[in-house]
Amino acid sequence: MIARGLLHEPRVIFLDEPTVGLDPQARLALWEVLRILNAQGRTIVMTTHQLAQAKRHADSVVFLCAGCVTECTEAAEFFSSPRPADGTAFLPAERP
């Protein structure tokens, strides 16, 4: 599906939970492809419930709660000091 979506070389790529159901090797391969596409100047917009992935790969975070945007900021800022209470409550589950 991703290869078909890239056929026309879009400038923006939208992915909804792209690593769900992938084994670890396939997940790593997908991240490498996405890293290359991003390095080529493509914007990648991705949804995920796996904050560890977002922390490793995202430049910015748009945090949604109950269908509303509660924060839109750089990833490093979000993960170090999220502003909304819902973001703050969600993050401790992701911390080691």
C-alpha positions, 0 to 999 in steps of 0.5 A, spaced: 500 500 500 505 504 501 509 503 495 502 504 491 501 511 495 508 513 493 508 512 485 506 519 483 511 522 488 507 526 493 510 531 497 506 530 503 505 523 505 499 521 510 500 514 514 495 512 519 498 507 524 503 504 519 507 499 523 501 496 526 501 488 524 509 489 522 514 484 525 520 488 527 524 487 521 519 490 517 518 496 522 525 497 521 525 497 514 519 502 513 522 507 518 528 507 514 524 508 507 520 514 511 527 517 513 529 517 506 523 520 503 523 525 509 531 527 507 528 528 500 524 533 502 517 530 503 513 531 509 510 525 513 504 526 517 503 520 521 498 517 526 500 513 532 498 511 539 505 508 540 509 515 543 515 511 543 515 511 535 513 519 535 519 520 540 524 517 536 522 519 529 517 526 530 519 533 528 513 535 531 507 533 535 499 534 534 496 531 540 489 530 540 484 528 546 476 527 544 477 529 537 480 536 539 487 538 538 490 540 545 497 541 543 501 542 537 509 543 538 516 541 537 516 533 539 522 535 544 518 540 547 512 536 547 516 530 550 520 534 555 514 538 558 507 537 555 502 543 556 495 540 557 493 536 562 491 530 558 498 530 554 501 530 561 497 524 564 498 520 557 506 520 557 507 517 564 505 510 561 510 511 556 516 513 560 521 507 562 
